[in-house]
């Protein structure tokens, strides 16, 4: 058998991968796989196949193949066969993931299938974007996430204020200085988030908190005194046990490989907020960590809006009592809504 590299990238099935696009692939954490044209001689006749090997969710490598009637003579023909191969791979990947992750009453096979299809569409979108287009999405997401996440915690800046601060470096008169620093600090953490610099490790969590509360008058690091959750009856973890409980939570996160990442992100978020490890900034840190988990597994991030804070805190309060279904449903809805509003809208223009 003879293998001929045809210069196609499996992720995007493109021919000429420019340096700019290579940087983009690294930025969004995508892996590249090469597709090959193989030639087999059967009964004295040459037969051509477009082939690609892909690592499946279970860890094994599977080869996918599409029969080509004749050797592709131009780019258009190759793109036609590449599209068929890609559809075959995507279908197999979704099916494998559905079978791999544990099913629950909320995370049913059908629900997981929808989440995975959205994930694949998201990846496909990122492959088509130029660096400038991708940066535009990040900027829009950052402005909205920063405004909504901080507003949930009482920050007084409006969406217009945040936009002006980020893009024009100005704010309205008499703006609270702490609110400005909180906003700028959140933007700095999201830059780390989208460059995959935030990992689910204790050191990273502490660094994230330090960045978020910089110049706000809040002491960074774990709390020195007990704290309480307004409107919730749960007792937070006492200061002397915070580090131990965070380490236990991180260990749990890396143990269960067969729980769907969105379900795992929801549970991690619930337990993190119940620990409430910091004097201030627990909600903002927790929502960034939630998105860090999604991005780490290749899923698009989500935004929880301030107008939904009653439902959000209600779902967390239910989780305090080990009733997680409300939080699962809430975050699944936010995941889908955010994708539709910030990512899917770009698809029809590419």
C-alpha positions as CSV (number, residue, x, y, z in Angstrom):
1,X,0.0,0.0,0.0
2,X,1.3,3.5,-0.9
3,X,0.4,6.5,1.2
4,X,0.4,9.9,-0.4
5,X,0.1,13.0,1.9
6,X,-2.4,15.3,0.2
7,X,-1.9,18.2,2.6
8,X,-5.3,18.2,4.2
9,X,-5.8,19.0,7.9
10,X,-8.5,16.8,9.4
11,X,-9.8,19.5,11.7
12,X,-10.6,21.9,9.0
13,X,-9.8,20.0,5.8
14,X,-7.8,22.9,4.4
15,X,-4.9,22.8,2.0
16,X,-2.6,25.7,2.7
17,X,-2.4,26.1,6.5
18,X,-0.9,29.5,7.0
19,X,1.2,30.5,9.9
20,X,-1.7,32.6,11.1
21,X,-4.0,29.6,11.2
22,X,-1.4,27.4,12.8
23,X,-1.3,30.0,15.7
24,X,-5.1,29.9,15.8
25,X,-5.1,26.1,16.2
26,X,-2.7,26.4,19.1
27,X,-4.7,29.2,20.6
28,X,-8.0,27.2,20.7
29,X,-6.2,23.9,21.7
30,X,-7.2,21.9,18.7
31,X,-5.3,18.8,17.5
32,X,-4.5,18.2,13.8
33,X,-4.8,15.0,11.9
34,X,-3.6,14.4,8.4
35,X,-5.8,12.7,5.8
36,X,-4.1,10.5,3.2
37,X,-4.9,9.2,-0.2
38,X,-4.0,5.5,-0.2
39,X,-3.8,3.3,-3.3
40,X,-4.7,-0.4,-3.2
41,X,-4.3,-2.7,-6.2
42,X,-7.2,-5.2,-6.3
43,X,-7.5,-7.6,-9.2
44,X,-5.0,-5.6,-11.1
45,X,-6.9,-2.3,-10.7
46,X,-5.9,0.7,-8.6
47,X,-8.5,1.8,-6.1
48,X,-8.1,5.1,-4.2
49,X,-9.2,5.9,-0.6
50,X,-9.1,9.0,1.5
51,X,-8.1,7.9,5.0
52,X,-7.7,9.4,8.4
53,X,-6.9,8.0,11.9
54,X,-8.6,9.6,14.8
55,X,-8.3,9.0,18.5
56,X,-11.7,8.2,20.0
57,X,-13.0,9.2,23.4
58,X,-12.2,5.8,24.8
59,X,-8.5,6.4,23.9
60,X,-8.2,3.9,21.0
61,X,-7.3,5.0,17.5
62,X,-9.8,4.3,14.7
63,X,-9.1,4.6,11.0
64,X,-11.8,6.1,8.8
65,X,-11.9,5.6,5.0
66,X,-13.8,6.9,2.0
67,X,-13.7,5.2,-1.4
68,X,-12.6,7.6,-4.2
69,X,-13.6,6.5,-7.7
70,X,-10.5,8.1,-9.2
71,X,-7.5,10.0,-8.0
72,X,-8.7,13.6,-7.2
73,X,-7.5,15.9,-9.9
74,X,-8.3,19.3,-8.2
75,X,-9.1,20.9,-4.9
76,X,-12.8,20.9,-5.5
77,X,-12.9,17.1,-5.9
78,X,-10.8,16.6,-2.8
79,X,-13.0,18.9,-0.7
80,X,-16.0,16.9,-1.8
81,X,-14.5,13.6,-0.6
82,X,-13.1,15.4,2.5
83,X,-16.6,16.5,3.5
84,X,-17.9,12.9,3.2
85,X,-15.0,11.7,5.4
86,X,-15.5,14.5,7.9
87,X,-19.3,13.7,8.3
88,X,-18.4,10.0,8.8
89,X,-15.9,10.9,11.5
90,X,-18.2,13.4,13.3
91,X,-21.1,10.8,13.4
92,X,-18.8,8.2,14.9
93,X,-17.3,10.7,17.4
94,X,-20.8,11.7,18.6
95,X,-21.9,8.1,18.8
96,X,-18.8,7.1,20.8
97,X,-19.2,10.0,23.3
98,X,-22.9,9.2,23.8
99,X,-21.9,5.6,24.6
100,X,-18.8,6.6,26.7
101,X,-20.3,9.0,29.2
102,X,-22.6,7.8,32.0
103,X,-26.3,8.5,31.3
104,X,-28.6,10.1,34.0
105,X,-32.1,11.3,34.2
106,X,-30.9,14.8,33.0
107,X,-27.9,13.8,30.9
108,X,-29.7,11.3,28.8
109,X,-28.2,9.8,25.6
110,X,-30.3,12.3,23.6
111,X,-29.2,15.3,25.7
112,X,-25.5,14.3,25.4
113,X,-25.9,13.9,21.7
114,X,-27.2,17.5,21.4
115,X,-24.4,18.8,23.5
116,X,-21.8,16.9,21.5
117,X,-23.2,18.1,18.2
118,X,-23.0,21.7,19.4
119,X,-19.4,21.0,20.5
120,X,-18.5,19.8,17.0
121,X,-20.2,22.8,15.4
122,X,-18.2,25.1,17.8
123,X,-14.9,23.4,16.8
124,X,-15.8,23.7,13.2
125,X,-16.5,27.4,13.6
126,X,-13.2,28.0,15.3
127,X,-11.3,26.3,12.5
128,X,-12.9,28.6,9.9
129,X,-12.2,31.8,11.8
130,X,-9.2,34.0,11.1
131,X,-7.3,35.2,14.2
132,X,-9.0,38.6,13.9
133,X,-12.4,37.0,13.8
134,X,-11.7,34.8,16.7
135,X,-10.4,37.8,18.7
136,X,-13.7,39.6,17.9
137,X,-15.7,36.7,19.4
138,X,-13.4,36.7,22.5
139,X,-13.9,40.5,22.9
140,X,-17.7,40.2,22.7
141,X,-17.8,37.3,25.1
142,X,-15.4,39.0,27.5
143,X,-17.5,42.2,27.6
144,X,-20.7,40.4,28.2
145,X,-19.3,37.8,30.7
146,X,-17.5,40.5,32.7
147,X,-20.6,42.7,32.9
148,X,-23.0,39.8,33.8
149,X,-20.7,38.0,36.3
150,X,-19.8,41.2,38.2
151,X,-23.3,42.5,38.1
152,X,-24.5,39.4,39.9
153,X,-22.2,40.3,42.7
154,X,-23.4,44.0,42.8
155,X,-20.9,45.7,40.5
156,X,-22.5,49.0,39.4
157,X,-21.0,49.3,35.9
158,X,-23.5,49.0,33.1
159,X,-22.8,47.0,29.9
160,X,-22.1,50.3,28.2
161,X,-19.6,51.3,30.9
162,X,-17.8,48.0,30.5
163,X,-17.6,48.3,26.8
164,X,-16.2,51.9,27.1
165,X,-13.7,50.8,29.7
166,X,-12.4,48.0,27.5
167,X,-12.4,49.7,24.2
168,X,-12.0,53.4,24.9
169,X,-10.4,53.1,28.4
170,X,-12.9,55.6,29.7
171,X,-15.8,55.5,32.1
172,X,-18.7,57.7,33.3
173,X,-17.9,60.3,35.9
174,X,-18.1,59.3,39.6
175,X,-17.7,55.6,38.8
176,X,-16.7,53.5,41.8
177,X,-12.9,52.8,41.6
178,X,-13.3,49.3,43.0
179,X,-15.9,48.5,40.3
180,X,-13.4,49.6,37.7
181,X,-10.6,47.4,39.1
182,X,-13.0,44.4,39.4
183,X,-13.9,44.8,35.7
184,X,-10.4,45.2,34.4
185,X,-9.3,42.2,36.6
186,X,-12.0,40.0,35.2
187,X,-10.9,40.8,31.6
188,X,-7.3,39.8,32.6
189,X,-8.6,36.4,33.9
190,X,-10.6,35.8,30.7
191,X,-7.4,36.3,28.6
192,X,-5.9,33.5,30.7
193,X,-9.1,31.4,30.2
194,X,-9.1,31.6,26.4
195,X,-5.4,30.9,26.2
196,X,-6.0,27.7,28.4
197,X,-3.8,29.0,31.2
198,X,-6.3,28.2,33.9
199,X,-6.1,24.6,35.1
200,X,-8.1,22.9,37.8
201,X,-5.2,23.0,40.3
202,X,-5.0,24.6,43.7
203,X,-2.2,26.9,42.6
204,X,-4.1,28.1,39.6
205,X,-7.2,28.8,41.7
206,X,-5.3,30.9,44.1
207,X,-3.6,32.8,41.3
208,X,-7.0,33.4,39.7
209,X,-8.3,34.9,42.9
210,X,-5.3,37.1,43.3
211,X,-5.8,38.6,39.9
212,X,-9.5,39.1,40.4
213,X,-9.2,41.0,43.7
214,X,-6.1,43.0,42.8
215,X,-6.4,46.7,43.9
216,X,-9.9,46.2,45.2
217,X,-9.1,46.2,48.9
218,X,-9.9,42.5,49.3
219,X,-7.2,40.2,50.8
220,X,-6.2,37.5,48.3
221,X,-5.8,33.9,49.3
222,X,-8.0,31.7,51.4
223,X,-10.3,33.3,54.0
224,X,-8.9,34.0,57.5
225,X,-12.3,34.2,59.1
226,X,-15.6,32.2,58.6
227,X,-18.0,33.6,56.1
228,X,-21.7,33.1,55.4
229,X,-24.0,32.9,52.4
230,X,-26.9,35.4,52.3
231,X,-30.2,33.8,51.7
232,X,-28.8,30.2,52.1
233,X,-28.8,28.1,55.2
234,X,-25.7,26.0,54.4
235,X,-22.6,26.4,56.5
236,X,-19.4,27.1,54.6
237,X,-16.2,25.3,55.3
238,X,-14.2,26.9,58.2
239,X,-10.9,28.6,57.3
240,X,-8.7,25.9,58.7
241,X,-10.3,23.2,56.5
242,X,-10.5,25.2,53.2
243,X,-7.2,23.9,51.6
244,X,-8.0,20.3,52.5
245,X,-11.5,20.6,51.0
246,X,-10.3,22.3,47.8
247,X,-7.7,19.5,47.3
248,X,-10.4,16.9,47.8
249,X,-12.6,18.6,45.3
250,X,-9.7,18.7,42.7
251,X,-8.9,15.0,43.4
252,X,-12.6,14.1,42.7
253,X,-12.6,16.2,39.5
254,X,-9.7,14.1,38.0
255,X,-11.0,10.7,39.2
256,X,-14.3,10.3,37.4
257,X,-13.6,10.1,33.7
258,X,-17.0,8.9,32.6
259,X,-19.1,11.8,33.8
260,X,-20.1,14.3,31.1
261,X,-17.9,17.4,31.4
262,X,-20.9,19.8,31.7
263,X,-22.3,17.7,34.5
264,X,-18.9,17.6,36.2
265,X,-18.5,21.4,35.8
266,X,-21.9,21.9,37.4
267,X,-21.0,19.7,40.4
268,X,-17.6,21.3,40.8
269,X,-19.2,24.7,40.7
270,X,-21.8,23.7,43.4
271,X,-19.2,22.3,45.7
272,X,-16.7,25.1,45.2
273,X,-19.4,27.7,46.1
274,X,-20.4,25.6,49.2
275,X,-16.8,25.6,50.4
276,X,-16.7,29.4,49.7
277,X,-12.9,29.5,50.2
278,X,-12.3,33.3,49.9
279,X,-13.2,36.4,51.8
280,X,-14.7,37.8,48.6
281,X,-14.8,36.9,44.9
282,X,-16.1,33.3,45.3
283,X,-18.9,33.6,42.7
284,X,-16.7,35.2,40.1
285,X,-13.8,32.7,40.6
286,X,-16.3,29.8,40.5
287,X,-17.9,30.9,37.3
288,X,-14.6,31.3,35.6
289,X,-13.5,27.8,36.8
290,X,-16.8,26.4,35.4
291,X,-15.9,27.7,32.0
292,X,-12.3,26.5,32.4
293,X,-13.6,23.0,32.7
294,X,-15.8,23.4,29.6
295,X,-12.9,24.8,27.5
296,X,-10.5,22.2,28.8
297,X,-12.8,19.5,27.3
298,X,-13.4,21.4,24.0
299,X,-16.8,22.8,24.8
300,X,-17.9,26.5,24.3
301,X,-18.1,28.6,27.5
302,X,-21.3,29.9,29.0
303,X,-22.6,33.1,30.5
304,X,-25.0,33.4,33.5
305,X,-26.9,36.7,33.2
306,X,-27.7,38.9,36.2
307,X,-31.4,38.8,35.2
308,X,-31.2,35.0,36.0
309,X,-29.6,35.4,39.4
310,X,-32.7,34.3,41.3
311,X,-32.9,31.0,39.4
312,X,-29.1,30.6,39.6
313,X,-29.0,31.1,43.4
314,X,-32.0,28.9,43.8
315,X,-30.3,26.1,41.9
316,X,-27.2,26.5,44.1
317,X,-29.3,26.4,47.2
318,X,-30.9,23.2,46.0
319,X,-27.4,21.8,45.3
320,X,-26.5,22.7,48.9
321,X,-29.0,20.0,49.9
322,X,-27.6,17.5,47.4
323,X,-30.4,18.1,44.9
324,X,-28.5,18.9,41.7
325,X,-31.1,18.4,38.9
326,X,-32.2,22.1,39.0
327,X,-28.6,23.2,38.6
328,X,-28.0,20.7,35.8
329,X,-31.0,21.9,33.8
330,X,-30.1,25.6,34.4
331,X,-26.5,25.2,33.2
332,X,-27.5,23.1,30.1
333,X,-29.9,25.9,29.2
334,X,-27.2,28.6,29.7
335,X,-24.7,26.5,27.6
336,X,-27.1,26.3,24.7
337,X,-28.2,29.9,24.9
338,X,-24.7,31.3,25.0
339,X,-23.6,29.1,22.1
340,X,-26.6,30.4,20.0
341,X,-26.0,34.0,20.9
342,X,-22.2,34.2,20.7
343,X,-21.0,31.5,18.4
344,X,-23.8,30.1,16.2
345,X,-24.6,33.5,14.8
346,X,-21.2,33.5,13.1
347,X,-21.8,30.2,11.2
348,X,-24.1,31.6,8.5
349,X,-21.5,34.3,7.5
350,X,-18.6,31.9,7.0
